Amino acid sequence: MKRNRIVIDFDNKEVARAQPGRKSGGGIGRVLLIIAVILLLVVGGLGAGGYFWWRHYQSGPAYSLALLVDATQRNDMQAVDSILDNDKIAADFVSQIRARVPATALWASQIDPAKISLTPKLKDTVHDQLIKQLQELTDVAAGKPLVIIALAVPHFADIKQENNTAHVTVSLKDEQIQLTMLAQGDRWRVVAVQDDKLAKMIAQAMIGNLPSNGSHVQDELQRQLDKLIK
């Protein structure tokens, strides 16, 4: 008669005991992998969204204003002049002043309008005074990175855009300047500026450019300007 032997496989027990642990570890690993993938997707989505927002922002008038402020504070006149259309700004200032000072018979009969319009000296005056005004108003941006200036623009500039034209009201240091900007290529340029302080300076320059035989007209213009521009 054969004896039945009971054989206990200790090795299998060890494997059986080890198996549950490996299952648990694998489950945690899968959860961590899923979390990592989700985080990567979120970060990637935010990065892509930020990139496309920035590219869109760069095509708008606010970014050109940021470039203007940055270039002004760095005294980069080439960059400044790429954003300021000096000829159109000067011409608009002359139109503003002529509109605010009534044309008297004395004016019409003795002064050629061309003599109080766009002389090279007047263009330089408009340019220099505008740059000086911008530097004083935006001195808080000195030394700041361009991206910081760009993000700050909406806080001091109210921009109303209509197709390729933007009307901007800049409020800084208790002063307001109104700008008109036009889209030109991939940038926006300032083509008109409305500011009483600048208007008065330019009006004085216009009067100074009048011929000497028009002194009585100068006096009349000065009286009119004193009434209209305080």
Secondary structure, DSSP 8 states (H G I E B T S, - for coil): ---------HHHHHHHHHHHHHHHHHHHHHHHHHHHHHHHHHHHHHHHHHHHHHHHHHTSHHHHHHHHHHHHHTT-HHHHHHHB-HHHHHHHHHHHHHHHS---HHHHHH--GGGGS--HHHHHHHHHHHHHHHHHHTGGGTT--HHHHHHHHHHHEEEEEETTEEEEEEEETTEEEEEEEEEETTEEEEEEEE-HHHHHHHHHHHHHTS-GGGHHHHHHHHHHHHHH--
